[in-house]
Structures are given as C-alpha cells and as structure tokens.
Amino acid sequence: MKADLLVDAKGLACPLPIVRTKKGMDTLQSGQVLEIHVTDKGAKNDLSAWAKSAGHEMIDMVEEGDVLKFWIRKA
C-alpha cells in the first residue's frame, strides 16, 4: 500500500507511538495516508481508538513478526 509518510515508532512504548502518529498526521493533507510501524502491542487498540476519535480512517493493519503496521487516511 502506498503511503505519503512513514512513521517509525518501533521500540517506543505508549504513549509515544500515538504522539509520533499525531505529529506525522499534522503534516499531511486531507486524504493522504500515513503508515506507522510499531512494536508496542498495546498500540493495536490505541491507534485504532485514536484514529476513530480524530475522525481518520484506519485503512489496514498488518502484523509482520514483532512489527505492527498501520495505514491511516487523514480526514
């Protein structure tokens, strides 16, 4: 999947993946896609809830080994 920006939050614990995601999302235009890589398993629920509360669209989530990859479209 093509993303407009990649945020690498691997090795970071909550709440840093959300903080990095928000900072990345702030740089994008509406409709652009942010890809986030995390290793904190809690981010699975955290990022989904954050995207929903902010009005963004969670496009996909894939688990590859220890890394969770998310794609979120900016509202």
mmCIF file of the N, C-alpha and C atoms, coordinates in Angstrom:
data_MODEL
# 
_entry.id   MODEL 
# 
loop_
_atom_site.group_PDB 
_atom_site.id 
_atom_site.type_symbol 
_atom_site.label_atom_id 
_atom_site.label_alt_id 
_atom_site.label_comp_id 
_atom_site.label_asym_id 
_atom_site.label_entity_id 
_atom_site.label_seq_id 
_atom_site.pdbx_PDB_ins_code 
_atom_site.Cartn_x 
_atom_site.Cartn_y 
_atom_site.Cartn_z 
_atom_site.occupancy 
_atom_site.B_iso_or_equiv 
_atom_site.pdbx_formal_charge 
_atom_site.auth_seq_id 
_atom_site.auth_comp_id 
_atom_site.auth_asym_id 
_atom_site.auth_atom_id 
_atom_site.pdbx_PDB_model_num 
ATOM 1   N N  . MET A 1 1  ? 0.834   -1.178  0.000  1.00 0.00 ? 1  MET A N  1 
ATOM 2   C CA . MET A 1 1  ? 0.000   0.000   0.000  1.00 0.00 ? 1  MET A CA 1 
ATOM 3   C C  . MET A 1 1  ? 0.882   1.245   0.000  1.00 0.00 ? 1  MET A C  1 
ATOM 4   N N  . LYS A 1 2  ? 0.527   2.207   -0.826 1.00 0.00 ? 2  LYS A N  1 
ATOM 5   C CA . LYS A 1 2  ? 1.325   3.429   -0.924 1.00 0.00 ? 2  LYS A CA 1 
ATOM 6   C C  . LYS A 1 2  ? 0.938   4.388   0.191  1.00 0.00 ? 2  LYS A C  1 
ATOM 7   N N  . ALA A 1 3  ? 1.943   4.868   0.898  1.00 0.00 ? 3  ALA A N  1 
ATOM 8   C CA . ALA A 1 3  ? 1.727   5.856   1.960  1.00 0.00 ? 3  ALA A CA 1 
ATOM 9   C C  . ALA A 1 3  ? 2.440   7.148   1.588  1.00 0.00 ? 3  ALA A C  1 
ATOM 10  N N  . ASP A 1 4  ? 1.903   8.258   2.061  1.00 0.00 ? 4  ASP A N  1 
ATOM 11  C CA . ASP A 1 4  ? 2.515   9.557   1.815  1.00 0.00 ? 4  ASP A CA 1 
ATOM 12  C C  . ASP A 1 4  ? 3.609   9.868   2.832  1.00 0.00 ? 4  ASP A C  1 
ATOM 13  N N  . LEU A 1 5  ? 3.535   9.209   4.003  1.00 0.00 ? 5  LEU A N  1 
ATOM 14  C CA . LEU A 1 5  ? 4.521   9.431   5.059  1.00 0.00 ? 5  LEU A CA 1 
ATOM 15  C C  . LEU A 1 5  ? 4.635   8.169   5.899  1.00 0.00 ? 5  LEU A C  1 
ATOM 16  N N  . LEU A 1 6  ? 5.864   7.815   6.279  1.00 0.00 ? 6  LEU A N  1 
ATOM 17  C CA . LEU A 1 6  ? 6.117   6.669   7.152  1.00 0.00 ? 6  LEU A CA 1 
ATOM 18  C C  . LEU A 1 6  ? 6.600   7.172   8.505  1.00 0.00 ? 6  LEU A C  1 
ATOM 19  N N  . VAL A 1 7  ? 5.960   6.680   9.564  1.00 0.00 ? 7  VAL A N  1 
ATOM 20  C CA . VAL A 1 7  ? 6.388   6.990   10.926 1.00 0.00 ? 7  VAL A CA 1 
ATOM 21  C C  . VAL A 1 7  ? 6.919   5.701   11.534 1.00 0.00 ? 7  VAL A C  1 
ATOM 22  N N  . ASP A 1 8  ? 8.182   5.707   11.937 1.00 0.00 ? 8  ASP A N  1 
ATOM 23  C CA . ASP A 1 8  ? 8.802   4.542   12.562 1.00 0.00 ? 8  ASP A CA 1 
ATOM 24  C C  . ASP A 1 8  ? 8.775   4.742   14.075 1.00 0.00 ? 8  ASP A C  1 
ATOM 25  N N  . ALA A 1 9  ? 7.869   4.016   14.740 1.00 0.00 ? 9  ALA A N  1 
ATOM 26  C CA . ALA A 1 9  ? 7.751   4.117   16.197 1.00 0.00 ? 9  ALA A CA 1 
ATOM 27  C C  . ALA A 1 9  ? 8.128   2.786   16.848 1.00 0.00 ? 9  ALA A C  1 
ATOM 28  N N  . LYS A 1 10 ? 8.943   2.005   16.144 1.00 0.00 ? 10 LYS A N  1 
ATOM 29  C CA . LYS A 1 10 ? 9.379   0.718   16.693 1.00 0.00 ? 10 LYS A CA 1 
ATOM 30  C C  . LYS A 1 10 ? 10.238  0.954   17.929 1.00 0.00 ? 10 LYS A C  1 
ATOM 31  N N  . GLY A 1 11 ? 10.022  0.135   18.962 1.00 0.00 ? 11 GLY A N  1 
ATOM 32  C CA . GLY A 1 11 ? 10.800  0.233   20.180 1.00 0.00 ? 11 GLY A CA 1 
ATOM 33  C C  . GLY A 1 11 ? 10.269  1.263   21.169 1.00 0.00 ? 11 GLY A C  1 
ATOM 34  N N  . LEU A 1 12 ? 9.239   2.004   20.786 1.00 0.00 ? 12 LEU A N  1 
ATOM 35  C CA . LEU A 1 12 ? 8.674   3.019   21.664 1.00 0.00 ? 12 LEU A CA 1 
ATOM 36  C C  . LEU A 1 12 ? 7.459   2.465   22.396 1.00 0.00 ? 12 LEU A C  1 
ATOM 37  N N  . ALA A 1 13 ? 7.314   2.845   23.667 1.00 0.00 ? 13 ALA A N  1 
ATOM 38  C CA . ALA A 1 13 ? 6.169   2.410   24.460 1.00 0.00 ? 13 ALA A CA 1 
ATOM 39  C C  . ALA A 1 13 ? 5.134   3.523   24.528 1.00 0.00 ? 13 ALA A C  1 
ATOM 40  N N  . CYS A 1 14 ? 3.921   3.139   24.820 1.00 0.00 ? 14 CYS A N  1 
ATOM 41  C CA . CYS A 1 14 ? 2.810   4.067   24.960 1.00 0.00 ? 14 CYS A CA 1 
ATOM 42  C C  . CYS A 1 14 ? 3.191   5.167   25.964 1.00 0.00 ? 14 CYS A C  1 
ATOM 43  N N  . PRO A 1 15 ? 2.901   6.405   25.672 1.00 0.00 ? 15 PRO A N  1 
ATOM 44  C CA . PRO A 1 15 ? 2.054   6.932   24.599 1.00 0.00 ? 15 PRO A CA 1 
ATOM 45  C C  . PRO A 1 15 ? 2.834   7.433   23.381 1.00 0.00 ? 15 PRO A C  1 
ATOM 46  N N  . LEU A 1 16 ? 4.137   7.151   23.305 1.00 0.00 ? 16 LEU A N  1 
ATOM 47  C CA . LEU A 1 16 ? 4.952   7.719   22.221 1.00 0.00 ? 16 LEU A CA 1 
ATOM 48  C C  . LEU A 1 16 ? 4.505   7.344   20.810 1.00 0.00 ? 16 LEU A C  1 
ATOM 49  N N  . PRO A 1 17 ? 4.054   6.104   20.534 1.00 0.00 ? 17 PRO A N  1 
ATOM 50  C CA . PRO A 1 17 ? 3.574   5.839   19.171 1.00 0.00 ? 17 PRO A CA 1 
ATOM 51  C C  . PRO A 1 17 ? 2.408   6.744   18.759 1.00 0.00 ? 17 PRO A C  1 
ATOM 52  N N  . ILE A 1 18 ? 1.512   7.036   19.694 1.00 0.00 ? 18 ILE A N  1 
ATOM 53  C CA . ILE A 1 18 ? 0.390   7.931   19.396 1.00 0.00 ? 18 ILE A CA 1 
ATOM 54  C C  . ILE A 1 18 ? 0.894   9.356   19.178 1.00 0.00 ? 18 ILE A C  1 
ATOM 55  N N  . VAL A 1 19 ? 1.820   9.804   20.001 1.00 0.00 ? 19 VAL A N  1 
ATOM 56  C CA . VAL A 1 19 ? 2.390   11.157  19.864 1.00 0.00 ? 19 VAL A CA 1 
ATOM 57  C C  . VAL A 1 19 ? 3.051   11.298  18.491 1.00 0.00 ? 19 VAL A C  1 
ATOM 58  N N  . ARG A 1 20 ? 3.866   10.312  18.110 1.00 0.00 ? 20 ARG A N  1 
ATOM 59  C CA . ARG A 1 20 ? 4.543   10.360  16.796 1.00 0.00 ? 20 ARG A CA 1 
ATOM 60  C C  . ARG A 1 20 ? 3.526   10.318  15.655 1.00 0.00 ? 20 ARG A C  1 
ATOM 61  N N  . THR A 1 21 ? 2.479   9.499   15.825 1.00 0.00 ? 21 THR A N  1 
ATOM 62  C CA . THR A 1 21 ? 1.438   9.395   14.801 1.00 0.00 ? 21 THR A CA 1 
ATOM 63  C C  . THR A 1 21 ? 0.736   10.734  14.616 1.00 0.00 ? 21 THR A C  1 
ATOM 64  N N  . LYS A 1 22 ? 0.376   11.378  15.720 1.00 0.00 ? 22 LYS A N  1 
ATOM 65  C CA . LYS A 1 22 ? -0.304  12.669  15.628 1.00 0.00 ? 22 LYS A CA 1 
ATOM 66  C C  . LYS A 1 22 ? 0.589   13.711  14.964 1.00 0.00 ? 22 LYS A C  1 
ATOM 67  N N  . LYS A 1 23 ? 1.863   13.742  15.336 1.00 0.00 ? 23 LYS A N  1 
ATOM 68  C CA . LYS A 1 23 ? 2.789   14.699  14.722 1.00 0.00 ? 23 LYS A CA 1 
ATOM 69  C C  . LYS A 1 23 ? 2.900   14.456  13.220 1.00 0.00 ? 23 LYS A C  1 
ATOM 70  N N  . GLY A 1 24 ? 2.996   13.186  12.821 1.00 0.00 ? 24 GLY A N  1 
ATOM 71  C CA . GLY A 1 24 ? 3.061   12.859  11.403 1.00 0.00 ? 24 GLY A CA 1 
ATOM 72  C C  . GLY A 1 24 ? 1.787   13.251  10.676 1.00 0.00 ? 24 GLY A C  1 
ATOM 73  N N  . MET A 1 25 ? 0.654   12.954  11.307 1.00 0.00 ? 25 MET A N  1 
ATOM 74  C CA . MET A 1 25 ? -0.638  13.258  10.686 1.00 0.00 ? 25 MET A CA 1 
ATOM 75  C C  . MET A 1 25 ? -0.813  14.761  10.498 1.00 0.00 ? 25 MET A C  1 
ATOM 76  N N  . ASP A 1 26 ? -0.279  15.554  11.429 1.00 0.00 ? 26 ASP A N  1 
ATOM 77  C CA . ASP A 1 26 ? -0.387  17.012  11.338 1.00 0.00 ? 26 ASP A CA 1 
ATOM 78  C C  . ASP A 1 26 ? 0.309   17.577  10.102 1.00 0.00 ? 26 ASP A C  1 
ATOM 79  N N  . THR A 1 27 ? 1.258   16.830  9.534  1.00 0.00 ? 27 THR A N  1 
ATOM 80  C CA . THR A 1 27 ? 1.988   17.311  8.359  1.00 0.00 ? 27 THR A CA 1 
ATOM 81  C C  . THR A 1 27 ? 1.288   16.954  7.045  1.00 0.00 ? 27 THR A C  1 
ATOM 82  N N  . LEU A 1 28 ? 0.270   16.093  7.114  1.00 0.00 ? 28 LEU A N  1 
ATOM 83  C CA . LEU A 1 28 ? -0.400  15.614  5.902  1.00 0.00 ? 28 LEU A CA 1 
ATOM 84  C C  . LEU A 1 28 ? -1.627  16.440  5.555  1.00 0.00 ? 28 LEU A C  1 
ATOM 85  N N  . GLN A 1 29 ? -2.015  16.364  4.290  1.00 0.00 ? 29 GLN A N  1 
ATOM 86  C CA . GLN A 1 29 ? -3.246  16.991  3.815  1.00 0.00 ? 29 GLN A CA 1 
ATOM 87  C C  . GLN A 1 29 ? -4.377  15.965  3.919  1.00 0.00 ? 29 GLN A C  1 
ATOM 88  N N  . SER A 1 30 ? -5.602  16.444  3.946  1.00 0.00 ? 30 SER A N  1 
ATOM 89  C CA . SER A 1 30 ? -6.767  15.568  3.990  1.00 0.00 ? 30 SER A CA 1 
ATOM 90  C C  . SER A 1 30 ? -6.721  14.573  2.823  1.00 0.00 ? 30 SER A C  1 
ATOM 91  N N  . GLY A 1 31 ? -6.970  13.291  3.122  1.00 0.00 ? 31 GLY A N  1 
ATOM 92  C CA . GLY A 1 31 ? -6.969  12.250  2.091  1.00 0.00 ? 31 GLY A CA 1 
ATOM 93  C C  . GLY A 1 31 ? -5.640  11.539  1.945  1.00 0.00 ? 31 GLY A C  1 
ATOM 94  N N  . GLN A 1 32 ? -4.557  12.112  2.478  1.00 0.00 ? 32 GLN A N  1 
ATOM 95  C CA . GLN A 1 32 ? -3.260  11.448  2.396  1.00 0.00 ? 32 GLN A CA 1 
ATOM 96  C C  . GLN A 1 32 ? -3.185  10.318  3.425  1.00 0.00 ? 32 GLN A C  1 
ATOM 97  N N  . VAL A 1 33 ? -2.242  9.391   3.185  1.00 0.00 ? 33 VAL A N  1 
ATOM 98  C CA . VAL A 1 33 ? -2.135  8.187   4.014  1.00 0.00 ? 33 VAL A CA 1 
ATOM 99  C C  . VAL A 1 33 ? -0.835  8.178   4.806  1.00 0.00 ? 33 VAL A C  1 
ATOM 100 N N  . LEU A 1 34 ? -0.975  7.855   6.093  1.00 0.00 ? 34 LEU A N  1 
ATOM 101 C CA . LEU A 1 34 ? 0.161   7.722   6.998  1.00 0.00 ? 34 LEU A CA 1 
ATOM 102 C C  . LEU A 1 34 ? 0.365   6.243   7.295  1.00 0.00 ? 34 LEU A C  1 
ATOM 103 N N  . GLU A 1 35 ? 1.606   5.774   7.184  1.00 0.00 ? 35 GLU A N  1 
ATOM 104 C CA . GLU A 1 35 ? 1.965   4.398   7.540  1.00 0.00 ? 35 GLU A CA 1 
ATOM 105 C C  . GLU A 1 35 ? 2.765   4.462   8.833  1.00 0.00 ? 35 GLU A C  1 
ATOM 106 N N  . ILE A 1 36 ? 2.381   3.630   9.808  1.00 0.00 ? 36 ILE A N  1 
ATOM 107 C CA . ILE A 1 36 ? 3.050   3.632   11.104 1.00 0.00 ? 36 ILE A CA 1 
ATOM 108 C C  . ILE A 1 36 ? 3.541   2.229   11.403 1.00 0.00 ? 36 ILE A C  1 
ATOM 109 N N  . HIS A 1 37 ? 4.798   2.104   11.843 1.00 0.00 ? 37 HIS A N  1 
ATOM 110 C CA . HIS A 1 37 ? 5.368   0.819   12.267 1.00 0.00 ? 37 HIS A CA 1 
ATOM 111 C C  . HIS A 1 37 ? 5.616   0.895   13.768 1.00 0.00 ? 37 HIS A C  1 
ATOM 112 N N  . VAL A 1 38 ? 5.056   -0.058  14.524 1.00 0.00 ? 38 VAL A N  1 
ATOM 113 C CA . VAL A 1 38 ? 5.214   -0.088  15.978 1.00 0.00 ? 38 VAL A CA 1 
ATOM 114 C C  . VAL A 1 38 ? 5.521   -1.506  16.448 1.00 0.00 ? 38 VAL A C  1 
ATOM 115 N N  . THR A 1 39 ? 6.125   -1.609  17.621 1.00 0.00 ? 39 THR A N  1 
ATOM 116 C CA . THR A 1 39 ? 6.360   -2.916  18.240 1.00 0.00 ? 39 THR A CA 1 
ATOM 117 C C  . THR A 1 39 ? 5.580   -3.058  19.540 1.00 0.00 ? 39 THR A C  1 
ATOM 118 N N  . ASP A 1 40 ? 5.014   -1.970  20.035 1.00 0.00 ? 40 ASP A N  1 
ATOM 119 C CA . ASP A 1 40 ? 4.204   -1.993  21.262 1.00 0.00 ? 40 ASP A CA 1 
ATOM 120 C C  . ASP A 1 40 ? 2.836   -2.589  20.927 1.00 0.00 ? 40 ASP A C  1 
ATOM 121 N N  . LYS A 1 41 ? 2.553   -3.780  21.452 1.00 0.00 ? 41 LYS A N  1 
ATOM 122 C CA . LYS A 1 41 ? 1.295   -4.484  21.132 1.00 0.00 ? 41 LYS A CA 1 
ATOM 123 C C  . LYS A 1 41 ? 0.068   -3.694  21.576 1.00 0.00 ? 41 LYS A C  1 
ATOM 124 N N  . GLY A 1 42 ? 0.213   -2.848  22.594 1.00 0.00 ? 42 GLY A N  1 
ATOM 125 C CA . GLY A 1 42 ? -0.903  -2.022  23.038 1.00 0.00 ? 42 GLY A CA 1 
ATOM 126 C C  . GLY A 1 42 ? -1.327  -0.998  22.004 1.00 0.00 ? 42 GLY A C  1 
ATOM 127 N N  . ALA A 1 43 ? -0.436  -0.707  21.072 1.00 0.00 ? 43 ALA A N  1 
ATOM 128 C CA . ALA A 1 43 ? -0.731  0.284   20.037 1.00 0.00 ? 43 ALA A CA 1 
ATOM 129 C C  . ALA A 1 43 ? -1.855  -0.184  19.121 1.00 0.00 ? 43 ALA A C  1 
ATOM 130 N N  . LYS A 1 44 ? -2.087  -1.498  19.062 1.00 0.00 ? 44 LYS A N  1 
ATOM 131 C CA . LYS A 1 44 ? -3.145  -2.035  18.198 1.00 0.00 ? 44 LYS A CA 1 
ATOM 132 C C  . LYS A 1 44 ? -4.486  -1.386  18.567 1.00 0.00 ? 44 LYS A C  1 
ATOM 133 N N  . ASN A 1 45 ? -4.831  -1.403  19.844 1.00 0.00 ? 45 ASN A N  1 
ATOM 134 C CA . ASN A 1 45 ? -6.079  -0.781  20.298 1.00 0.00 ? 45 ASN A CA 1 
ATOM 135 C C  . ASN A 1 45 ? -5.961  0.730   20.362 1.00 0.00 ? 45 ASN A C  1 
ATOM 136 N N  . ASP A 1 46 ? -4.802  1.220   20.809 1.00 0.00 ? 46 ASP A N  1 
ATOM 137 C CA . ASP A 1 46 ? -4.610  2.663   20.977 1.00 0.00 ? 46 ASP A CA 1 
ATOM 138 C C  . ASP A 1 46 ? -4.736  3.417   19.656 1.00 0.00 ? 46 ASP A C  1 
ATOM 139 N N  . LEU A 1 47 ? -4.058  2.929   18.608 1.00 0.00 ? 47 LEU A N  1 
ATOM 140 C CA . LEU A 1 47 ? -4.090  3.633   17.327 1.00 0.00 ? 47 LEU A CA 1 
ATOM 141 C C  . LEU A 1 47 ? -5.470  3.564   16.678 1.00 0.00 ? 47 LEU A C  1 
ATOM 142 N N  . SER A 1 48 ? -6.140  2.429   16.815 1.00 0.00 ? 48 SER A N  1 
ATOM 143 C CA . SER A 1 48 ? -7.499  2.304   16.272 1.00 0.00 ? 48 SER A CA 1 
ATOM 144 C C  . SER A 1 48 ? -8.435  3.298   16.949 1.00 0.00 ? 48 SER A C  1 
ATOM 145 N N  . ALA A 1 49 ? -8.365  3.368   18.278 1.00 0.00 ? 49 ALA A N  1 
ATOM 146 C CA . ALA A 1 49 ? -9.228  4.285   19.030 1.00 0.00 ? 49 ALA A CA 1 
ATOM 147 C C  . ALA A 1 49 ? -8.884  5.735   18.716 1.00 0.00 ? 49 ALA A C  1 
ATOM 148 N N  . TRP A 1 50 ? -7.584  6.043   18.614 1.00 0.00 ? 50 TRP A N  1 
ATOM 149 C CA . TRP A 1 50 ? -7.176  7.413   18.317 1.00 0.00 ? 50 TRP A CA 1 
ATOM 150 C C  . TRP A 1 50 ? -7.670  7.839   16.931 1.00 0.00 ? 50 TRP A C  1 
ATOM 151 N N  . ALA A 1 51 ? -7.483  6.965   15.936 1.00 0.00 ? 51 ALA A N  1 
ATOM 152 C CA . ALA A 1 51 ? -7.911  7.295   14.573 1.00 0.00 ? 51 ALA A CA 1 
ATOM 153 C C  . ALA A 1 51 ? -9.419  7.566   14.539 1.00 0.00 ? 51 ALA A C  1 
ATOM 154 N N  . LYS A 1 52 ? -10.171 6.710   15.206 1.00 0.00 ? 52 LYS A N  1 
ATOM 155 C CA . LYS A 1 52 ? -11.633 6.875   15.223 1.00 0.00 ? 52 LYS A CA 1 
ATOM 156 C C  . LYS A 1 52 ? -12.023 8.175   15.911 1.00 0.00 ? 52 LYS A C  1 
ATOM 157 N N  . SER A 1 53 ? -11.418 8.467   17.062 1.00 0.00 ? 53 SER A N  1 
ATOM 158 C CA . SER A 1 53 ? -11.776 9.673   17.813 1.00 0.00 ? 53 SER A CA 1 
ATOM 159 C C  . SER A 1 53 ? -11.385 10.944  17.061 1.00 0.00 ? 53 SER A C  1 
ATOM 160 N N  . ALA A 1 54 ? -10.328 10.863  16.240 1.00 0.00 ? 54 ALA A N  1 
ATOM 161 C CA . ALA A 1 54 ? -9.868  12.031  15.478 1.00 0.00 ? 54 ALA A CA 1 
ATOM 162 C C  . ALA A 1 54 ? -10.590 12.154  14.135 1.00 0.00 ? 54 ALA A C  1 
ATOM 163 N N  . GLY A 1 55 ? -11.412 11.148  13.789 1.00 0.00 ? 55 GLY A N  1 
ATOM 164 C CA . GLY A 1 55 ? -12.155 11.196  12.536 1.00 0.00 ? 55 GLY A CA 1 
ATOM 165 C C  . GLY A 1 55 ? -11.396 10.671  11.332 1.00 0.00 ? 55 GLY A C  1 
ATOM 166 N N  . HIS A 1 56 ? -10.223 10.051  11.565 1.00 0.00 ? 56 HIS A N  1 
ATOM 167 C CA . HIS A 1 56 ? -9.434  9.499   10.470 1.00 0.00 ? 56 HIS A CA 1 
ATOM 168 C C  . HIS A 1 56 ? -9.908  8.076   10.152 1.00 0.00 ? 56 HIS A C  1 
ATOM 169 N N  . GLU A 1 57 ? -9.507  7.563   8.995  1.00 0.00 ? 57 GLU A N  1 
ATOM 170 C CA . GLU A 1 57 ? -9.913  6.224   8.567  1.00 0.00 ? 57 GLU A CA 1 
ATOM 171 C C  . GLU A 1 57 ? -8.754  5.240   8.718  1.00 0.00 ? 57 GLU A C  1 
ATOM 172 N N  . MET A 1 58 ? -8.952  4.223   9.552  1.00 0.00 ? 58 MET A N  1 
ATOM 173 C CA . MET A 1 58 ? -7.974  3.136   9.676  1.00 0.00 ? 58 MET A CA 1 
ATOM 174 C C  . MET A 1 58 ? -8.181  2.244   8.452  1.00 0.00 ? 58 MET A C  1 
ATOM 175 N N  . ILE A 1 59 ? -7.227  2.283   7.526  1.00 0.00 ? 59 ILE A N  1 
ATOM 176 C CA . ILE A 1 59 ? -7.362  1.538   6.275  1.00 0.00 ? 59 ILE A CA 1 
ATOM 177 C C  . ILE A 1 59 ? -7.007  0.074   6.460  1.00 0.00 ? 59 ILE A C  1 
ATOM 178 N N  . ASP A 1 60 ? -5.892  -0.179  7.150  1.00 0.00 ? 60 ASP A N  1 
ATOM 179 C CA . ASP A 1 60 ? -5.426  -1.562  7.283  1.00 0.00 ? 60 ASP A CA 1 
ATOM 180 C C  . ASP A 1 60 ? -4.450  -1.666  8.449  1.00 0.00 ? 60 ASP A C  1 
ATOM 181 N N  . MET A 1 61 ? -4.316  -2.902  8.954  1.00 0.00 ? 61 MET A N  1 
ATOM 182 C CA . MET A 1 61 ? -3.340  -3.214  9.992  1.00 0.00 ? 61 MET A CA 1 
ATOM 183 C C  . MET A 1 61 ? -2.814  -4.605  9.679  1.00 0.00 ? 61 MET A C  1 
ATOM 184 N N  . VAL A 1 62 ? -1.486  -4.720  9.660  1.00 0.00 ? 62 VAL A N  1 
ATOM 185 C CA . VAL A 1 62 ? -0.836  -5.997  9.358  1.00 0.00 ? 62 VAL A CA 1 
ATOM 186 C C  . VAL A 1 62 ? 0.207   -6.270  10.431 1.00 0.00 ? 62 VAL A C  1 
ATOM 187 N N  . GLU A 1 63 ? 0.290   -7.508  10.867 1.00 0.00 ? 63 GLU A N  1 
ATOM 188 C CA . GLU A 1 63 ? 1.306   -7.898  11.839 1.00 0.00 ? 63 GLU A CA 1 
ATOM 189 C C  . GLU A 1 63 ? 2.358   -8.721  11.103 1.00 0.00 ? 63 GLU A C  1 
ATOM 190 N N  . GLU A 1 64 ? 3.594   -8.231  11.101 1.00 0.00 ? 64 GLU A N  1 
ATOM 191 C CA . GLU A 1 64 ? 4.714   -8.925  10.460 1.00 0.00 ? 64 GLU A CA 1 
ATOM 192 C C  . GLU A 1 64 ? 5.769   -9.200  11.515 1.00 0.00 ? 64 GLU A C  1 
ATOM 193 N N  . GLY A 1 65 ? 5.743   -10.406 12.060 1.00 0.00 ? 65 GLY A N  1 
ATOM 194 C CA . GLY A 1 65 ? 6.665   -10.744 13.140 1.00 0.00 ? 65 GLY A CA 1 
ATOM 195 C C  . GLY A 1 65 ? 6.320   -9.912  14.364 1.00 0.00 ? 65 GLY A C  1 
ATOM 196 N N  . ASP A 1 66 ? 7.300   -9.171  14.877 1.00 0.00 ? 66 ASP A N  1 
ATOM 197 C CA . ASP A 1 66 ? 7.086   -8.323  16.051 1.00 0.00 ? 66 ASP A CA 1 
ATOM 198 C C  . ASP A 1 66 ? 6.586   -6.928  15.697 1.00 0.00 ? 66 ASP A C  1 
ATOM 199 N N  . VAL A 1 67 ? 6.456   -6.644  14.414 1.00 0.00 ? 67 VAL A N  1 
ATOM 200 C CA . VAL A 1 67 ? 6.099   -5.287  13.983 1.00 0.00 ? 67 VAL A CA 1 
ATOM 201 C C  . VAL A 1 67 ? 4.636   -5.226  13.533 1.00 0.00 ? 67 VAL A C  1 
ATOM 202 N N  . LEU A 1 68 ? 3.920   -4.251  14.085 1.00 0.00 ? 68 LEU A N  1 
ATOM 203 C CA . LEU A 1 68 ? 2.557   -3.957  13.638 1.00 0.00 ? 68 LEU A CA 1 
ATOM 204 C C  . LEU A 1 68 ? 2.651   -2.782  12.675 1.00 0.00 ? 68 LEU A C  1 
ATOM 205 N N  . LYS A 1 69 ? 2.000   -2.925  11.516 1.00 0.00 ? 69 LYS A N  1 
ATOM 206 C CA . LYS A 1 69 ? 1.998   -1.858  10.518 1.00 0.00 ? 69 LYS A CA 1 
ATOM 207 C C  . LYS A 1 69 ? 0.567   -1.380  10.327 1.00 0.00 ? 69 LYS A C  1 
ATOM 208 N N  . PHE A 1 70 ? 0.388   -0.065  10.411 1.00 0.00 ? 70 PHE A N  1 
ATOM 209 C CA . PHE A 1 70 ? -0.931  0.549   10.262 1.00 0.00 ? 70 PHE A CA 1 
ATOM 210 C C  . PHE A 1 70 ? -0.903  1.542   9.113  1.00 0.00 ? 70 PHE A C  1 
ATOM 211 N N  . TRP A 1 71 ? -2.050  1.653   8.431  1.00 0.00 ? 71 TRP A N  1 
ATOM 212 C CA . TRP A 1 71 ? -2.241  2.675   7.412  1.00 0.00 ? 71 TRP A CA 1 
ATOM 213 C C  . TRP A 1 71 ? -3.483  3.439   7.786  1.00 0.00 ? 71 TRP A C  1 
ATOM 214 N N  . ILE A 1 72 ? -3.333  4.754   7.939  1.00 0.00 ? 72 ILE A N  1 
ATOM 215 C CA . ILE A 1 72 ? -4.438  5.619   8.356  1.00 0.00 ? 72 ILE A CA 1 
ATOM 216 C C  . ILE A 1 72 ? -4.559  6.761   7.349  1.00 0.00 ? 72 ILE A C  1 
ATOM 217 N N  . ARG A 1 73 ? -5.809  6.965   6.857  1.00 0.00 ? 73 ARG A N  1 
ATOM 218 C CA . ARG A 1 73 ? -6.070  8.075   5.916  1.00 0.00 ? 73 ARG A CA 1 
ATOM 219 C C  . ARG A 1 73 ? -6.561  9.282   6.720  1.00 0.00 ? 73 ARG A C  1 
ATOM 220 N N  . LYS A 1 74 ? -5.935  10.418  6.464  1.00 0.00 ? 74 LYS A N  1 
ATOM 221 C CA . LYS A 1 74 ? -6.303  11.641  7.176  1.00 0.00 ? 74 LYS A CA 1 
ATOM 222 C C  . LYS A 1 74 ? -7.676  12.131  6.742  1.00 0.00 ? 74 LYS A C  1 
ATOM 223 N N  . ALA A 1 75 ? -8.470  12.537  7.731  1.00 0.00 ? 75 ALA A N  1 
ATOM 224 C CA . ALA A 1 75 ? -9.809  13.052  7.458  1.00 0.00 ? 75 ALA A CA 1 
ATOM 225 C C  . ALA A 1 75 ? -9.742  14.390  6.754  1.00 0.00 ? 75 ALA A C  1 
# 
